[in-house]
Amino acid sequence: MVKLTEDMKEAFSKVKIFPFATASKAGMPNVIPIGMCQLADDETIWITDNYFLKTRQNLDENPVASIFVWGPEVGGCFQIKGDVEIKTSGDDYEKAYAGAKAKGDKFPAKALMVMNITEVFECKSGDDAGKKIL
C-alpha cells in the first residue's frame, strides 16, 4: 500500500465533495460525487455507501476505484487509486454507520467501502501532469 504525504492529507481534509470513479467488469465507467469520505489512516480511505447503485454494482464486480482530490482551497490536485473492500458488518462498519447516523437519519449507511491506496497521480497541468507521484 501507499502512504499519503502530510501535504496530501491536509489537502484531502479540505475537500467536502469528492468525485468517486468505478468501472464495471466490462469496463463501463461511472463517477459520482461523495461526501462521506474520510481518511482512516495514511493508507486507507473510508467511503460510506448511502445511495450507491451503479457504484455498488461496479465494486461488487470490480473492486477498484479512484478519487480525485481538488478544490479552490487545495491549491493543486491529485488522483488516488486503490483496491476496495466492502464491509456490511464488524467494528469498522459500525463506526461508519454511527458516523452517518450522527449526520442524520436520512443516511442509511448500507455499507462501508474501505479503499486501500495503491497509487497516487499528479493532476495539475504542466510537465508532470498524469505522472505517478506515489
Disulfide bonds with the S-S distance in Angstrom:
none
